[in-house]
Amino acid sequence: MSTTVSQVATPDAELTAANIFTRKSVFDLALRMANAFSASTIVPKDYQGNPSNCLIALEMANRIGTSPMMVMQNLYIVNGRPAWSSQFIIAMINGSNRYKTELQYDLKGEGDSLECTVYAINHQGHRVEGPTVTMEMAKIEGWLGRNGSKWKTMPEVMIKYRAASFFGRLNCPDLIMGIYSSEEVIELPPDSIIEIMPETPQANSITLSLPEVESTEENEEQPQEVPSEELPRIPDF
């Protein structure tokens, strides 16, 4: 009985113990899992029918030692950047057993003078702090002035989220893999514009390279249908 159990458990152990890109057997197992996840209607829309995204989620879950479903539910793509939800960053740090205590929030002041410092006590009894986040910082960085900004309606919650994210990136970047929180990414300016659509000269060259067809109508329709349908779908948030 024990031999049978250990043989059955081996593939799962391989997947959790090693990077899924190190061996073909592990990669094939991960790919089958990714296909199964992508066929589900319970996973978020970014992963439905997209085995590639599911495979990346499996890799990230493997690296941080958590459930793939947990990664899928808490990893967002905002302005083309991957981002964790702030709640997930806090949960990862609190559940990591890296510190003796959970994250603590040192709130001071109120209104425009509100500030927050996140800290934790490590196993040696030392206090480990993150950078202090202030409402003045929120104004200067433009977080407060954005349309629909939650900083105006729930400043205490947002300042805690931001301070926790800063703490994670400063003190345990390996745990959150250097990824920003979704609230931060929303407030970051978009990358200096990355063109996904081909530029006009390229589009013209594609059109010119198509074989000529006697019918003018067919010649006009073919270049219009081919380029746009092949572009990857970018989810709206």
C-alpha positions as CSV (number, residue, x, y, z in Angstrom):
1,M,0.0,0.0,0.0
2,S,2.7,2.5,0.9
3,T,4.6,1.8,-2.3
4,T,1.6,2.5,-4.4
5,V,0.9,5.8,-2.6
6,S,4.5,7.0,-3.0
7,Q,4.5,6.2,-6.7
8,V,1.2,8.1,-7.2
9,A,2.5,11.1,-5.2
10,T,5.7,11.4,-7.2
11,P,4.5,13.6,-10.1
12,D,2.9,16.2,-7.7
13,A,6.1,16.2,-5.6
14,E,8.1,16.9,-8.8
15,L,5.9,19.8,-9.7
16,T,6.1,21.5,-6.3
17,A,9.7,20.8,-5.7
18,A,11.2,21.9,-9.0
19,N,10.8,24.8,-11.4
20,I,8.3,23.6,-14.1
21,F,10.7,24.7,-16.9
22,T,13.6,22.5,-15.7
23,R,12.5,19.2,-17.0
24,K,10.3,18.1,-19.9
25,S,8.3,15.6,-17.8
26,V,7.5,18.3,-15.2
27,F,6.7,20.8,-17.9
28,D,4.3,18.3,-19.6
29,L,2.5,17.7,-16.3
30,A,2.2,21.5,-15.7
31,L,0.9,22.0,-19.3
32,R,-1.8,19.3,-18.7
33,M,-2.8,21.1,-15.5
34,A,-2.8,24.5,-17.3
35,N,-5.1,23.1,-20.0
36,A,-7.5,21.8,-17.3
37,F,-7.5,25.2,-15.5
38,S,-8.1,27.1,-18.8
39,A,-11.2,24.9,-19.5
40,S,-12.8,26.0,-16.2
41,T,-15.4,28.7,-16.0
42,I,-14.6,29.4,-12.3
43,V,-11.1,30.8,-13.0
44,P,-10.9,34.6,-13.8
45,K,-11.6,35.6,-17.4
46,D,-7.9,36.3,-18.1
47,Y,-7.2,32.5,-17.7
48,Q,-10.3,31.1,-19.4
49,G,-9.3,29.5,-22.7
50,N,-5.7,30.7,-22.1
51,P,-3.4,27.8,-21.1
52,S,-0.4,30.1,-21.4
53,N,-1.6,32.4,-18.7
54,C,-2.5,29.4,-16.6
55,L,1.0,28.0,-17.0
56,I,2.5,31.2,-15.8
57,A,0.2,31.2,-12.8
58,L,1.3,27.6,-12.0
59,E,5.0,28.7,-12.2
60,M,4.4,31.7,-9.9
61,A,2.4,29.5,-7.4
62,N,5.2,27.0,-7.5
63,R,7.8,29.6,-6.7
64,I,5.9,31.2,-3.7
65,G,4.5,27.9,-2.5
66,T,0.8,28.6,-2.7
67,S,-2.2,27.3,-4.6
68,P,-2.4,28.1,-8.4
69,M,-6.1,29.2,-7.9
70,M,-4.9,31.6,-5.2
71,V,-2.5,33.2,-7.7
72,M,-5.2,33.4,-10.4
73,Q,-7.7,35.1,-8.1
74,N,-5.2,37.7,-6.9
75,L,-2.9,38.5,-9.8
76,Y,-4.2,41.3,-12.1
77,I,-3.0,42.8,-15.3
78,V,-3.2,46.6,-15.1
79,N,-1.8,48.9,-17.7
80,G,0.1,45.9,-19.1
81,R,1.8,45.1,-15.7
82,P,1.1,42.1,-13.5
83,A,0.0,43.2,-10.0
84,W,-1.0,41.5,-6.7
85,S,-4.0,42.6,-4.7
86,S,-2.9,44.4,-1.6
87,Q,-4.8,41.9,0.6
88,F,-2.9,39.0,-1.0
89,I,0.5,40.8,-0.3
90,I,-0.5,41.2,3.4
91,A,-1.8,37.5,3.5
92,M,1.5,36.2,2.0
93,I,3.7,38.1,4.5
94,N,1.5,37.1,7.5
95,G,1.3,33.5,6.4
96,S,5.0,33.1,5.6
97,N,6.2,32.6,9.2
98,R,9.1,35.0,8.4
99,Y,8.2,37.2,11.3
100,K,7.1,36.4,14.9
101,T,4.1,38.7,14.6
102,E,1.7,39.6,11.8
103,L,2.1,43.0,10.1
104,Q,1.4,45.9,12.5
105,Y,0.1,49.3,11.5
106,D,1.4,52.4,13.3
107,L,-1.1,55.1,12.3
108,K,-0.4,58.7,13.4
109,G,-2.2,62.0,12.8
110,E,-5.4,62.5,10.9
111,G,-6.6,64.2,7.7
112,D,-3.7,65.8,5.8
113,S,-1.3,64.8,8.5
114,L,-2.2,61.1,8.5
115,E,0.8,58.8,8.2
116,C,1.4,55.0,8.5
117,T,4.4,52.8,9.1
118,V,4.1,49.0,8.8
119,Y,6.3,46.9,11.0
120,A,6.7,43.4,12.3
121,I,8.8,41.7,15.1
122,N,11.2,39.1,13.8
123,H,12.1,35.9,15.5
124,Q,15.1,37.6,17.2
125,G,12.8,40.2,18.8
126,H,13.9,43.0,16.5
127,R,11.4,45.5,15.0
128,V,11.5,45.5,11.2
129,E,9.9,48.5,9.6
130,G,8.9,49.6,6.1
131,P,9.0,53.1,4.7
132,T,6.5,55.6,6.3
133,V,3.7,56.6,3.9
134,T,2.1,60.0,4.4
135,M,-0.9,61.9,2.9
136,E,1.6,64.5,1.8
137,M,3.4,61.8,-0.2
138,A,0.0,60.8,-1.7
139,K,-0.5,64.3,-2.9
140,I,2.9,64.8,-4.3
141,E,2.9,61.5,-6.1
142,G,-0.6,62.2,-7.5
143,W,-2.3,59.3,-5.9
144,L,-4.9,61.6,-4.3
145,G,-5.8,63.6,-7.3
146,R,-6.7,60.7,-9.7
147,N,-10.3,60.4,-10.9
148,G,-12.2,57.9,-8.7
149,S,-9.3,57.7,-6.3
150,K,-10.1,55.7,-3.1
151,W,-7.6,57.9,-1.3
152,K,-10.3,60.6,-1.0
153,T,-13.0,58.3,0.4
154,M,-11.1,55.8,2.5
155,P,-7.6,57.2,3.2
156,E,-6.9,55.0,6.2
157,V,-7.4,51.8,4.2
158,M,-5.4,53.0,1.3
159,I,-2.5,54.3,3.4
160,K,-2.3,50.9,5.2
161,Y,-2.4,49.0,1.8
162,R,0.4,51.2,0.5
163,A,2.5,50.9,3.6
164,A,2.2,47.1,3.6
165,S,3.2,47.0,-0.1
166,F,6.2,49.1,0.6
167,F,7.2,46.9,3.5
168,G,6.9,43.8,1.3
169,R,9.1,45.2,-1.5
170,L,11.7,46.5,0.9
171,N,12.0,43.6,3.4
172,C,10.8,40.5,1.6
173,P,10.9,41.2,-2.2
174,D,11.5,37.4,-2.9
175,L,8.1,36.7,-1.3
176,I,6.1,39.0,-3.5
177,M,8.5,38.5,-6.4
178,G,9.1,42.3,-6.7
179,I,5.5,42.7,-8.1
180,Y,3.6,45.9,-7.3
181,S,0.2,46.0,-5.7
182,S,-2.8,46.6,-8.1
183,E,-3.5,49.9,-6.4
184,E,0.0,51.1,-7.1
185,V,0.0,50.0,-10.7
186,I,-3.3,51.8,-11.4
187,E,-1.6,55.0,-10.1
188,L,1.6,54.5,-12.1
189,P,1.8,56.3,-15.5
190,P,1.5,53.9,-18.4
191,D,4.8,52.8,-20.0
192,S,6.1,55.2,-22.6
193,I,3.8,54.1,-25.2
194,I,4.3,50.6,-26.5
195,E,2.8,50.2,-29.9
196,I,1.0,46.9,-30.2
197,M,-0.5,47.6,-33.6
198,P,2.0,47.6,-36.5
199,E,3.0,51.1,-37.7
200,T,1.6,52.4,-41.0
201,P,4.7,51.7,-43.2
202,Q,4.6,48.1,-42.0
203,A,1.0,47.8,-42.7
204,N,1.5,49.1,-46.2
205,S,4.4,46.7,-46.8
206,I,2.1,43.8,-45.8
207,T,-0.5,44.9,-48.2
208,L,1.9,45.3,-51.1
209,S,3.4,41.8,-50.5
210,L,0.0,40.1,-50.9
211,P,-0.5,38.4,-54.3
212,E,-2.6,40.3,-56.7
213,V,-6.0,38.9,-57.4
214,E,-8.1,39.7,-60.5
215,S,-11.1,40.7,-58.5
216,T,-10.6,44.2,-56.9
217,E,-13.1,43.5,-54.1
218,E,-11.3,40.4,-52.8
219,N,-8.0,42.3,-52.9
220,E,-9.5,45.0,-50.7
221,E,-11.0,42.6,-48.1
222,Q,-8.0,40.3,-47.4
223,P,-5.6,42.9,-45.9
224,Q,-8.3,44.3,-43.6
225,E,-9.2,40.9,-42.0
226,V,-5.8,39.3,-41.5
227,P,-3.8,41.7,-39.2
228,S,-6.5,42.7,-36.6
229,E,-7.9,39.3,-35.8
230,E,-4.5,37.8,-34.9
231,L,-3.7,40.4,-32.2
232,P,-3.9,39.1,-28.6
233,R,-6.9,40.3,-26.5
234,I,-6.0,42.8,-23.8
235,P,-8.5,42.5,-20.9
236,D,-10.4,45.6,-19.7
237,F,-10.3,46.6,-16.1
